[in-house]
Amino acid sequence: MALGGRRGDVGGHRPGSLPGPAPAPHRPHLGLRRRGRRRLRDGHWVLRGGTWRRQVAVSDPPVSDTGRRRRRTRRSVALVALAVAIVVAVLVIFLSLGDPQRGALIGRSAVGQPAPPILGVTLTGDVFDLDDQRGRWVVVNFFATWCPGCITEHPELVAFSERHTAGDAIVVTVAFDDSPEAVRGFFERAGGDWPVLAGDVGSVPVDFGVTAVPETYIVSPAGYVVDKLVGVRGVTADQLDARIAALEALGDASGTTP
């Protein structure tokens, strides 16, 4: 005997027949596929394990702030670079305008000019004044204990000083960016009994136009800077004697003798 149906039964079956299967739910195909499943912005249906399941709407994933951090980093680097450039520009202007005599010598050697003043207390506590050395040759050596070339040339300066014990020439060392303790320890080990200025040497390196160490300048008996010697290995005693002999041969024609 067939089962009777009631009016309004779901499925639309005829009286006397079994109800058919329920229609499949509408399966929209819009949305974003993420990691093997379909995510719908508004449909609320997702496919998991081969079965469509009802799900509340899912909001978009949060946007990563990696890009924002990178942009902030680039802006910070640019601002730091700009600040450094401004500081350097201000320093150059200050050095050039703050002291006209010093500014005129920045970036060039003092060769051909009256020797800039060198006045200070030596490592032995004596006062050295370059003006007191008129009448003899003065070898002004700019030196540092951390400079390989300075260490290499030091025995040559010792040999030159020992050749001129009669007083016709003298060596004076101006330590460049070094501590008095380090300089004193070096001279105690390596020798050299000439005047050595270390610590606060004022503007002497700038006034001479020193760009790197070692650098050696020859000051004539008349008080003029007449030569500059540079090199990776520094100077030699023979080189200094040869240069002084050549300058002496020029005599009064060069204006370098008293």
Backbone bond lengths (Angstrom), bond angles and torsions (degrees), N, CA, C in turn:
res aa  C-N    CA-C-N  psi(-1)  N-CA   C-N-CA  omega(-1)  CA-C   N-CA-C  phi
1 M - - - 1.464 - - 1.513 107.59 -
2 A 1.330 116.03 133.39 1.473 120.59 -177.45 1.505 110.36 -78.24
3 L 1.323 114.79 145.58 1.452 120.39 177.66 1.506 110.14 -77.70
4 G 1.276 115.61 137.00 1.455 118.82 179.37 1.495 111.55 -83.58
5 G 1.262 115.70 152.33 1.475 119.34 179.03 1.508 111.02 -109.67
6 R 1.334 114.50 162.41 1.445 120.06 178.46 1.515 109.70 -107.63
7 R 1.356 112.50 150.66 1.448 117.67 178.97 1.531 108.94 -62.75
8 G 1.339 115.68 137.17 1.487 120.30 179.57 1.489 113.82 91.15
9 D 1.436 117.43 1.33 1.466 117.44 177.54 1.511 110.10 -59.56
10 V 1.328 114.88 143.44 1.473 120.61 179.20 1.511 109.39 -74.08
11 G 1.288 117.02 141.88 1.455 120.90 175.79 1.504 111.57 109.77
12 G 1.332 118.53 -17.10 1.458 120.25 175.55 1.507 113.85 69.69
13 H 1.398 121.99 25.99 1.456 122.26 -178.71 1.521 110.04 -79.10
14 R 1.294 114.97 157.78 1.460 120.63 -178.54 1.513 109.70 -82.59
15 P 1.334 116.80 154.79 1.471 118.74 176.50 1.504 110.52 -59.41
16 G 1.279 114.14 139.13 1.452 119.62 179.51 1.487 114.81 89.66
17 S 1.287 118.69 5.30 1.484 122.05 179.30 1.516 109.99 -126.62
18 L 1.352 116.53 159.31 1.474 121.55 179.71 1.529 110.71 -75.88
19 P 1.319 117.18 145.77 1.481 118.06 179.24 1.529 110.64 -67.77
20 G 1.299 114.91 141.77 1.479 120.58 178.13 1.516 111.67 -79.80
21 P 1.320 115.94 173.39 1.467 119.79 179.81 1.521 111.93 -65.05
22 A 1.341 115.10 149.31 1.472 118.77 179.48 1.522 109.38 -68.51
23 P 1.327 116.32 141.68 1.477 118.80 -179.98 1.530 110.67 -62.90
24 A 1.328 115.45 145.32 1.474 120.70 178.37 1.515 109.83 -65.98
25 P 1.288 116.16 143.51 1.486 118.24 178.42 1.514 110.75 -66.05
26 H 1.326 112.02 153.90 1.463 117.66 177.75 1.523 110.04 -62.52
27 R 1.328 115.26 129.91 1.471 120.22 -176.41 1.526 109.51 -115.03
28 P 1.285 116.67 91.62 1.479 118.19 -178.05 1.523 110.66 -65.98
29 H 1.327 115.21 154.15 1.474 121.11 -177.16 1.528 112.78 -114.62
30 L 1.331 115.81 11.41 1.466 117.83 176.54 1.512 109.56 -89.35
31 G 1.316 116.55 153.89 1.467 118.99 177.59 1.505 111.49 136.65
32 L 1.307 116.10 -170.94 1.465 123.50 -178.51 1.504 109.53 -115.48
33 R 1.344 117.25 131.53 1.461 121.16 177.50 1.518 108.32 -89.35
34 R 1.318 116.98 121.01 1.455 122.74 -179.31 1.513 109.13 -130.06
35 R 1.356 115.75 117.36 1.455 122.35 173.35 1.531 112.73 54.93
36 G 1.323 117.91 48.85 1.457 122.15 171.71 1.512 115.44 84.44
37 R 1.349 119.37 2.77 1.451 118.90 177.08 1.517 108.64 -135.19
38 R 1.338 115.38 160.17 1.449 120.68 -177.17 1.522 108.08 -98.25
39 R 1.366 113.87 121.87 1.455 117.96 178.15 1.520 108.04 -106.77
40 L 1.306 117.28 131.06 1.452 122.32 -177.96 1.514 109.71 -108.05
41 R 1.322 114.85 137.02 1.445 118.95 179.40 1.527 110.76 -72.32
42 D 1.337 116.18 -41.89 1.456 119.51 -174.38 1.524 113.09 -122.19
43 G 1.362 120.52 -13.40 1.459 122.25 -172.74 1.507 114.10 -77.66
44 H 1.335 118.59 -24.80 1.460 123.11 178.47 1.519 112.90 65.66
45 W 1.348 118.53 20.65 1.454 121.17 176.12 1.526 108.13 -122.94
46 V 1.348 116.31 136.60 1.452 120.88 177.02 1.521 108.69 -132.40
47 L 1.331 115.66 150.14 1.452 121.48 179.49 1.508 108.91 -99.14
48 R 1.332 117.36 114.86 1.456 121.94 -179.65 1.527 108.28 -132.12
49 G 1.334 115.75 124.73 1.462 120.04 177.96 1.522 113.46 58.74
50 G 1.363 116.04 33.31 1.464 120.22 178.65 1.514 113.89 79.18
51 T 1.332 118.82 6.72 1.460 121.99 -178.28 1.513 109.86 -125.10
52 W 1.335 117.19 130.95 1.464 121.36 175.02 1.509 109.47 -77.69
53 R 1.356 115.84 128.90 1.454 119.90 -178.66 1.515 110.20 -130.01
54 R 1.309 113.28 146.93 1.448 120.30 179.32 1.523 110.40 -72.28
55 Q 1.315 117.01 137.65 1.465 120.59 -179.57 1.511 109.48 -151.78
56 V 1.310 114.01 145.24 1.461 117.76 178.59 1.516 109.14 -66.59
57 A 1.321 115.86 158.25 1.460 120.55 -178.71 1.524 110.47 -61.37
58 V 1.319 115.01 139.97 1.466 121.61 -178.54 1.517 108.69 -107.83
59 S 1.305 115.86 131.22 1.462 119.37 179.55 1.519 109.55 -77.74
60 D 1.306 116.71 162.16 1.468 121.64 178.45 1.515 109.77 -62.09
61 P 1.320 118.12 145.06 1.471 120.55 178.08 1.515 110.13 -63.11
62 P 1.335 116.81 150.23 1.476 119.07 -179.92 1.513 111.33 -62.69
63 V 1.304 114.60 143.11 1.464 120.17 179.35 1.518 109.16 -74.87
64 S 1.332 116.89 131.86 1.457 121.05 179.91 1.518 110.00 -65.14
65 D 1.347 116.38 142.80 1.464 119.89 179.19 1.522 112.30 -96.04
66 T 1.366 116.71 14.05 1.470 119.05 178.64 1.520 111.34 -59.39
67 G 1.330 115.80 -43.71 1.472 119.16 179.73 1.515 111.74 -61.73
68 R 1.346 115.53 -40.86 1.461 118.08 179.61 1.523 110.89 -64.73
69 R 1.330 116.48 -40.25 1.471 118.81 178.44 1.515 111.45 -63.24
70 R 1.328 116.58 -39.92 1.469 119.16 179.21 1.517 110.73 -64.15
71 R 1.334 116.49 -41.28 1.459 118.66 179.17 1.517 111.02 -64.32
72 R 1.338 116.61 -41.18 1.459 119.21 177.83 1.522 111.36 -63.55
73 T 1.351 117.40 -38.63 1.467 120.69 179.05 1.525 110.83 -63.91
74 R 1.339 116.82 -44.16 1.459 119.78 179.32 1.522 110.92 -62.35
75 R 1.336 116.67 -40.88 1.461 119.08 178.44 1.526 111.34 -64.45
76 S 1.337 116.83 -39.65 1.468 120.12 179.83 1.522 111.18 -63.96
77 V 1.348 116.71 -44.21 1.473 120.46 179.10 1.515 110.68 -61.55
78 A 1.329 116.71 -42.08 1.462 120.07 179.70 1.522 111.25 -63.67
79 L 1.341 116.98 -39.76 1.462 120.07 179.54 1.525 111.44 -66.93
80 V 1.345 116.91 -40.34 1.463 120.07 178.59 1.527 110.56 -64.05
81 A 1.340 116.81 -44.19 1.473 120.12 178.82 1.522 111.05 -61.12
82 L 1.328 116.98 -40.59 1.459 120.18 178.42 1.518 111.11 -64.35
83 A 1.347 116.57 -41.41 1.460 119.94 179.64 1.527 111.15 -63.37
84 V 1.343 117.50 -42.78 1.466 121.03 178.81 1.523 110.60 -62.50
85 A 1.327 117.13 -42.31 1.462 120.62 179.77 1.524 110.84 -62.52
86 I 1.326 117.08 -39.19 1.460 120.39 179.43 1.525 110.94 -66.14
87 V 1.350 116.57 -42.80 1.464 120.14 179.77 1.523 111.04 -62.01
88 V 1.344 116.49 -44.37 1.467 120.03 179.55 1.522 110.73 -62.37
89 A 1.333 116.85 -43.19 1.468 120.17 -179.62 1.525 110.88 -62.93
90 V 1.325 117.05 -42.83 1.467 120.72 178.91 1.526 110.71 -63.81
91 L 1.347 117.17 -39.97 1.468 120.31 179.83 1.519 111.17 -63.85
92 V 1.321 116.78 -43.92 1.476 120.06 179.26 1.517 110.85 -61.92
93 I 1.344 116.31 -43.24 1.463 119.66 -179.95 1.531 110.41 -64.69
94 F 1.348 115.57 -40.95 1.464 119.27 -179.71 1.522 111.43 -62.75
95 L 1.344 116.19 -45.21 1.467 119.30 -179.60 1.520 111.63 -65.22
96 S 1.320 116.58 -34.84 1.462 120.38 -176.53 1.521 112.26 -77.08
97 L 1.336 116.79 -34.77 1.460 120.42 -174.45 1.523 113.03 -100.97
98 G 1.332 116.53 -23.00 1.461 119.09 -176.15 1.511 112.76 -65.07
99 D 1.319 118.36 -35.46 1.459 122.95 -179.84 1.518 106.91 -138.31
100 P 1.334 119.44 106.00 1.466 120.43 -175.99 1.520 113.34 -57.09
101 Q 1.357 117.83 -40.42 1.457 119.02 -178.97 1.516 111.28 -65.27
102 R 1.346 117.00 -41.05 1.455 120.14 179.53 1.522 110.53 -69.42
103 G 1.329 116.54 -41.68 1.458 120.04 -179.35 1.517 112.22 -61.23
104 A 1.329 117.21 -32.17 1.457 119.77 -179.76 1.511 111.95 -68.30
105 L 1.353 116.81 -22.72 1.458 119.69 -176.32 1.507 113.21 -99.04
106 I 1.351 118.08 -11.04 1.454 120.01 -178.58 1.523 109.75 -63.85
107 G 1.316 115.77 129.34 1.461 120.64 176.24 1.522 114.07 85.46
108 R 1.342 119.46 -0.76 1.456 119.82 176.78 1.515 109.24 -141.50
109 S 1.318 115.57 161.75 1.450 121.09 -177.63 1.519 110.25 -81.49
110 A 1.349 114.87 157.05 1.462 120.68 177.70 1.518 111.97 -86.57
111 V 1.333 118.51 7.08 1.467 121.55 -178.49 1.528 109.81 -59.83
112 G 1.340 115.39 133.61 1.457 121.29 -178.71 1.512 113.34 90.59
113 Q 1.315 117.76 -3.51 1.461 122.60 -178.71 1.533 109.90 -112.07
114 P 1.331 116.33 160.40 1.474 117.67 170.91 1.526 109.57 -57.76
115 A 1.315 116.13 140.35 1.465 119.70 -175.66 1.525 110.61 -61.80
116 P 1.332 116.98 131.59 1.462 119.49 174.85 1.526 110.30 -61.38
117 P 1.315 118.08 154.44 1.472 120.33 -178.64 1.523 111.94 -63.25
118 I 1.320 115.55 140.18 1.468 122.45 169.00 1.517 106.20 -127.89
119 L 1.305 116.16 108.50 1.454 121.36 -177.36 1.521 107.97 -140.64
120 G 1.332 116.19 122.54 1.453 119.04 -179.33 1.510 111.58 -176.78
121 V 1.331 113.90 176.81 1.461 121.27 -179.91 1.529 108.52 -95.31
122 T 1.318 116.23 130.60 1.452 121.39 -178.07 1.527 110.86 -82.08
123 L 1.327 115.65 174.91 1.468 120.30 179.27 1.521 112.34 -62.74
124 T 1.331 117.12 -24.21 1.470 120.35 179.46 1.528 112.24 -88.81
125 G 1.328 116.74 0.44 1.455 119.79 179.13 1.508 114.74 91.09
126 D 1.329 118.31 1.20 1.455 121.15 178.80 1.529 110.06 -86.01
127 V 1.325 115.30 158.29 1.464 120.64 177.14 1.526 108.60 -95.41
128 F 1.326 115.01 128.51 1.466 119.72 178.03 1.520 108.41 -112.31
129 D 1.345 115.35 132.41 1.464 121.97 176.71 1.521 107.32 -132.47
130 L 1.318 115.74 120.03 1.466 119.58 -178.13 1.519 111.70 -60.41
131 D 1.310 117.67 -32.39 1.466 119.72 -179.87 1.526 112.07 -63.12
132 D 1.325 117.18 -25.04 1.466 119.90 179.24 1.527 112.41 -75.00
133 Q 1.326 117.50 -6.80 1.465 121.17 -176.03 1.531 112.80 -96.73
134 R 1.322 117.50 9.40 1.472 119.88 178.39 1.526 110.27 -57.68
135 G 1.334 114.85 139.66 1.457 120.28 -179.63 1.529 112.18 102.68
136 R 1.323 119.07 -7.46 1.469 121.22 175.45 1.532 109.72 -143.40
137 W 1.311 113.90 161.62 1.464 120.35 -179.70 1.528 109.60 -76.35
138 V 1.320 114.50 141.36 1.464 120.24 179.06 1.526 108.10 -124.86
139 V 1.314 116.26 124.58 1.469 122.37 175.42 1.531 106.90 -99.38
140 V 1.329 115.56 108.92 1.470 121.56 -179.42 1.525 107.73 -95.49
141 N 1.315 114.73 113.58 1.469 120.63 -175.88 1.534 109.74 -110.97
142 F 1.326 115.52 122.53 1.467 121.13 175.75 1.522 108.10 -94.75
143 F 1.329 115.26 127.19 1.459 121.62 -161.16 1.523 109.85 -142.18
144 A 1.350 115.71 155.61 1.463 121.71 170.95 1.524 108.24 -151.19
145 T 1.311 116.14 145.21 1.468 119.72 -179.06 1.520 112.38 -69.41
146 W 1.349 117.87 -19.77 1.468 121.04 179.84 1.525 112.04 -91.49
147 C 1.319 117.18 6.57 1.477 122.30 -175.85 1.530 109.35 -100.22
148 P 1.345 118.74 114.68 1.478 120.59 -179.68 1.520 112.80 -59.67
149 G 1.327 117.78 -41.44 1.463 120.07 179.62 1.513 112.47 -63.46
150 C 1.329 116.26 -35.52 1.463 119.92 178.10 1.525 111.25 -64.58
151 I 1.317 115.54 -40.91 1.469 119.92 178.95 1.517 110.66 -66.82
152 T 1.340 116.50 -38.31 1.466 120.71 -179.67 1.517 111.82 -65.21
153 E 1.329 116.84 -41.59 1.464 119.64 -174.91 1.531 113.17 -82.92
154 H 1.309 118.13 -12.46 1.469 120.13 -173.26 1.538 113.13 -57.80
155 P 1.334 119.67 -45.45 1.475 117.72 177.38 1.525 112.91 -58.73
156 E 1.329 117.97 -30.79 1.462 120.67 178.05 1.528 110.82 -68.96
157 L 1.325 116.70 -37.65 1.465 119.23 176.50 1.518 110.59 -67.12
158 V 1.327 116.91 -36.72 1.467 120.34 176.19 1.528 109.95 -61.89
159 A 1.336 116.17 -44.65 1.470 119.83 179.62 1.526 111.01 -63.99
160 F 1.324 118.49 -40.83 1.469 121.40 178.06 1.521 110.74 -62.81
161 S 1.326 116.71 -43.69 1.467 119.93 -179.59 1.525 110.89 -62.69
162 E 1.337 117.22 -39.04 1.468 120.18 -179.66 1.524 111.64 -69.82
163 R 1.338 117.69 -25.70 1.466 120.59 177.23 1.528 111.77 -72.86
164 H 1.300 117.94 -21.11 1.472 121.14 -171.43 1.531 110.95 -120.36
165 T 1.322 115.17 41.92 1.465 118.85 177.77 1.529 111.79 -69.03
166 A 1.339 116.63 -15.00 1.460 119.81 178.27 1.525 111.71 -69.27
167 G 1.338 116.88 -16.23 1.463 119.70 175.14 1.506 114.96 100.22
168 D 1.349 118.55 6.42 1.458 119.46 179.73 1.540 111.69 -76.46
169 A 1.325 117.10 -15.67 1.473 121.75 178.10 1.521 108.21 -149.86
170 I 1.306 116.02 150.10 1.460 121.51 -178.38 1.521 109.13 -141.39
171 V 1.315 115.41 150.69 1.462 121.71 175.23 1.524 108.60 -105.55
172 V 1.321 117.17 141.12 1.455 122.32 171.04 1.527 106.97 -133.98
173 T 1.318 116.27 133.33 1.466 121.82 -179.25 1.525 109.55 -106.58
174 V 1.325 114.92 134.30 1.461 121.73 173.64 1.525 106.68 -116.32
175 A 1.336 116.15 112.55 1.464 120.25 -178.76 1.518 109.49 -72.33
176 F 1.313 114.79 135.93 1.465 121.98 -175.32 1.524 108.95 -111.15
177 D 1.335 116.75 114.97 1.471 122.17 176.19 1.529 110.99 52.65
178 D 1.321 115.17 54.72 1.466 120.47 -178.19 1.520 108.76 -146.76
179 S 1.323 116.30 160.72 1.459 120.69 -178.02 1.531 110.13 -91.82
180 P 1.345 117.80 148.41 1.464 120.04 177.57 1.522 112.59 -58.70
181 E 1.331 117.34 -35.90 1.463 120.07 -179.36 1.523 111.48 -63.31
182 A 1.330 116.25 -45.85 1.469 119.99 -179.90 1.524 110.73 -64.30
183 V 1.326 117.08 -41.99 1.466 120.91 -179.18 1.527 110.30 -66.47
184 R 1.314 117.00 -43.33 1.467 119.81 179.27 1.535 111.20 -61.54
185 G 1.318 116.53 -45.33 1.461 119.91 178.05 1.522 112.16 -59.82
186 F 1.334 117.15 -39.35 1.470 119.87 179.32 1.527 111.03 -64.28
187 F 1.326 117.50 -46.45 1.468 119.80 -177.81 1.527 111.39 -68.19
188 E 1.311 117.60 -31.18 1.462 118.72 176.07 1.517 111.55 -65.51
189 R 1.340 116.47 -33.48 1.467 119.84 179.95 1.524 112.49 -83.73
190 A 1.345 117.41 -41.01 1.461 121.54 -170.53 1.519 113.51 -97.62
191 G 1.322 117.96 -11.11 1.455 119.53 179.77 1.518 111.65 88.39
192 G 1.347 113.66 174.23 1.460 120.69 -177.36 1.520 109.78 114.78
193 D 1.365 115.99 110.00 1.460 119.67 -175.05 1.526 112.32 -110.94
194 W 1.318 117.92 23.64 1.458 121.26 178.42 1.532 110.18 -90.39
195 P 1.325 117.93 170.78 1.470 120.62 -179.58 1.536 111.19 -63.40
196 V 1.325 115.25 135.63 1.471 121.53 179.63 1.520 108.10 -130.45
197 L 1.328 116.14 122.83 1.456 122.14 176.74 1.525 108.14 -105.40
198 A 1.329 116.43 128.36 1.463 121.12 -178.55 1.519 108.99 -142.09
199 G 1.316 115.13 163.31 1.453 119.78 -178.69 1.514 110.68 86.60
200 D 1.311 116.47 -120.60 1.466 121.28 -179.54 1.523 109.23 -84.17
201 V 1.327 115.98 97.16 1.465 120.97 179.58 1.525 111.23 -102.49
202 G 1.320 115.76 10.21 1.458 119.71 176.25 1.510 112.89 63.35
203 S 1.328 115.49 -138.28 1.463 121.56 -176.06 1.519 112.95 -97.02
204 V 1.333 117.54 13.20 1.469 120.08 -174.92 1.528 112.26 -55.51
205 P 1.345 121.15 -49.99 1.471 119.13 179.73 1.528 113.00 -59.50
206 V 1.332 116.28 -39.66 1.463 119.55 179.66 1.519 110.76 -67.44
207 D 1.317 116.80 -42.88 1.462 120.54 -178.47 1.523 111.96 -62.73
208 F 1.317 117.59 -33.65 1.465 120.55 178.30 1.533 111.54 -81.76
209 G 1.320 117.29 -13.58 1.462 120.31 -179.59 1.515 113.18 83.93
210 V 1.330 117.07 29.20 1.461 120.94 -178.76 1.536 109.05 -67.97
211 T 1.320 115.80 131.28 1.472 121.60 177.26 1.517 112.23 -111.93
212 A 1.327 117.37 -23.95 1.468 121.49 179.39 1.523 107.41 -164.73
213 V 1.316 115.13 162.15 1.461 119.62 176.38 1.524 108.81 -112.13
214 P 1.344 117.74 148.29 1.468 125.59 1.39 1.523 112.66 -81.92
215 E 1.314 115.42 146.61 1.466 122.91 169.84 1.523 107.79 -137.91
216 T 1.324 115.51 139.29 1.451 120.85 -177.64 1.524 109.31 -128.94
217 Y 1.312 116.34 133.32 1.467 122.68 179.40 1.526 108.82 -119.01
218 I 1.313 115.05 142.80 1.464 120.92 177.24 1.525 108.07 -107.11
219 V 1.321 115.44 122.43 1.464 121.92 178.32 1.524 108.09 -105.53
220 S 1.327 116.04 127.61 1.462 120.76 -175.95 1.522 111.27 -75.05
221 P 1.339 116.92 165.29 1.475 119.73 176.15 1.523 112.87 -59.20
222 A 1.338 117.03 -21.60 1.464 120.39 178.04 1.526 112.37 -83.62
223 G 1.353 117.62 -4.90 1.459 120.04 176.94 1.505 114.56 92.06
224 Y 1.351 118.15 20.66 1.458 122.26 178.05 1.535 110.47 -107.04
225 V 1.333 115.48 144.79 1.463 119.98 171.43 1.522 106.75 -79.52
226 V 1.343 116.83 112.83 1.456 120.48 -171.74 1.526 113.06 -110.46
227 D 1.334 118.27 -11.12 1.462 118.71 -179.93 1.522 109.57 -160.12
228 K 1.335 113.79 156.07 1.462 121.97 177.51 1.510 107.82 -135.80
229 L 1.342 116.97 130.53 1.455 121.22 -179.05 1.530 108.96 -123.43
230 V 1.312 114.83 127.87 1.464 120.73 179.29 1.518 108.40 -134.35
231 G 1.297 116.37 162.61 1.465 121.67 178.49 1.507 110.28 166.85
232 V 1.323 114.84 155.35 1.462 119.29 -178.54 1.517 110.78 -60.96
233 R 1.331 116.55 -38.57 1.466 120.80 -178.89 1.522 113.05 -96.84
234 G 1.334 116.55 6.92 1.453 119.30 178.25 1.511 112.69 78.00
235 V 1.334 115.22 -158.73 1.464 121.67 -176.25 1.525 109.81 -103.31
236 T 1.337 114.70 169.29 1.467 121.24 174.19 1.527 108.44 -123.17
237 A 1.314 115.58 160.58 1.461 120.21 178.46 1.524 110.68 -62.00
238 D 1.332 117.59 -42.32 1.466 120.86 179.63 1.530 110.78 -63.87
239 Q 1.313 116.75 -38.10 1.460 120.10 179.40 1.524 110.84 -63.89
240 L 1.317 116.51 -43.66 1.461 119.52 179.06 1.530 111.53 -63.71
241 D 1.333 116.62 -43.92 1.469 119.35 179.67 1.527 111.04 -63.92
242 A 1.318 116.64 -39.61 1.470 119.79 179.93 1.522 110.70 -64.81
243 R 1.329 117.94 -42.43 1.456 120.38 -179.56 1.527 111.02 -65.99
244 I 1.338 116.84 -41.39 1.466 119.35 179.55 1.519 110.49 -65.95
245 A 1.333 116.87 -40.59 1.477 119.48 178.41 1.521 110.86 -62.14
246 A 1.340 116.83 -40.96 1.461 119.77 179.58 1.520 111.19 -65.98
247 L 1.318 116.96 -38.17 1.464 120.03 179.89 1.530 110.78 -71.08
248 E 1.317 116.91 -36.69 1.468 119.60 177.51 1.518 110.58 -64.82
249 A 1.335 116.82 -33.38 1.467 120.13 179.88 1.522 111.57 -64.96
250 L 1.324 116.83 -26.55 1.465 119.30 178.43 1.516 111.22 -71.28
251 G 1.346 117.24 -30.53 1.459 122.30 175.65 1.510 112.82 60.29
252 D 1.325 114.56 -142.41 1.455 120.96 -175.91 1.515 112.36 -67.21
253 A 1.356 117.58 -19.84 1.461 119.67 -178.70 1.522 111.44 -62.50
254 S 1.327 116.89 -26.39 1.460 120.10 -179.11 1.517 112.35 -93.21
255 G 1.337 115.99 -9.19 1.462 119.07 -178.31 1.506 112.96 70.01
256 T 1.329 117.71 22.53 1.455 120.14 -176.41 1.510 113.14 -104.75
257 T 1.292 118.15 -1.55 1.464 119.86 179.17 1.517 109.21 -112.54
258 P 1.314 118.52 155.39 1.467 121.35 -176.82 1.518 111.46 -61.59
